[in-house]
């Protein structure tokens, strides 16, 4: 069995002035004792289940980049990435950059965002759920199986890597430098990192438990 450590609370006794030191200590101890993954939330405000919105919260991918420099073995991910917070091309760039700089330790966990107050509060887009899946995960399979959701995750990642054509940006430039692999496996194998996981449902009227 492999265990991961999820860091959801950054309100620590030493305060923001020593937050980098405290986070480094948590990450290095987690790696030393054998945790296989280290994750942070993709939120910009603290969520109600943990504390008040005024409590300390770090931006996910900046934090993961910092953790990549402070560790050497543990896998890194945002649990989970809010799909509407970054356009697909930018998200692909964030994760492939993390993968390159961490030596192939980046994972992508991705799902629909839910925190409308947070999004509106800092001016992020928050489209209706139906639009989210039309824009980002519009070809999720109907089969209710692990293999099907794995294929959907891989397709979502590969579409993000390809990006979208525009008049100003050539899509071939999105993933330069390339991540350690261009195909993303799903499952226990770590021969070809990074790995994608996806939590989603086809229609806003279907229960999230389907996936």
LINSULNOR-V199318 format. One line per field, one symbol per residue. phi: phi as a letter, one per 30 degrees, with the letter a starting at -180 (. if undefined). burial: I if it has 16 or more other C-alpha atoms within 10 Angstrom, else O. Layout:
phi=???
burial=???
This chain:
phi=.cccccccbcccediedcdddddddddddedddjdcbbbbdcbccdcddcadddddbcdddddddddddcbbbddbaccbdddddbdedddededddedddciicdcccbaddbcddddddciddbdeeededddcbdcddddcbdddddddddddddddddibdbdcbdddddccddddbcccdbkddcdbddccbbbabdbdcddddec
burial=OOOIIOOIIIOOOOOOOOIOOIIIOOIIOIIOOOIIIIIIIIIIIIIOOOOOOOOIIIOIIOIIIIIIOOIOIIIIIIIIIIIIIOOIIIIIIIIIIIIIOIIIIIIIIIIIIOOOOIIOOOOOOIOOIOOIIOOIIOOIIOOOOOOOIIIIIIIIIOIIIIIOOOOOOOOOOIIOOOIIIOIIIIOOOOOOIIIIIIIIIIOOOOOOOOO
